[in-house]
Amino acid sequence: MSNTLILVLLVLVLVALAFLVRQSAILATRLDRLHWRILTTRDSLALLLDERARYSERIADYPGFTSDESQEIRETSTRARRQMIPLVADGLDRRTNEASIRDAQTREKVIEFFDIQSQLSRILRSALNVKLRKEIDADDYWSRELRELDQASYKVQLARSMHNLYVTQTHKIRERSWVRIAHLAGHAPTAQTIDFDDDTIEDGYGY
């Protein structure tokens, strides 16, 4: 084999290695950014869920509700306030205690927390029907309160939708053969989606 051919082969190998290193770096960076976007969106969603619960508590005082409806909205809104638990018990958030994340009770609390969020959505969707919304719109004070609640609810839907989109994108990258072979995801656990009923509008579409 001539020196020229050896040199060409060597150059090709180096080019291939450089390409692999560059692609690996790009994929690893994308994964890292997606992981941080997921965590950032979870933080935003946690704040928005609290905001939705606060506005729900305030709308519960609307005089057009029956006493049972007001009580149910108020009690569920109070229970829907953020608890000191991770929104998702997948261990992705390194700011939390890993041991507590793996605890079965923590996972049960996360499930219970989103069950309550779904309950609140269903209660609001049922109580704030089209007829009652027209009545509220006729009152300046309560129409403002309803708009605040609707905006908070819509932001919850957007935040959850964006979170799950980032999770889906992360899964697609992690499923690539080279990502698995080169272990580019490191020790980061697989992110999980957030799923609950967040549609508060009668005949709404939700996400």
Secondary structure, DSSP 8 states (H G I E B T S, - for coil): --HHHHHHHHHHHHHHHHHHHHHHHHHHHHHHHHHHHHHHHHHHHHHHHHHHHHHHHHHTT-TTS-HHHHHHHHHHHHHTS--SS-SSTTS--TTS-HHHHH-HHHHHHHHHHHHHHHHHHHHHHHHS-HHHHHHHHTSHHHHHHHHHHHHHHHHHHHHHHHHHHHHHHHHHHHTSHHHHHTTTTTT-------------STT----
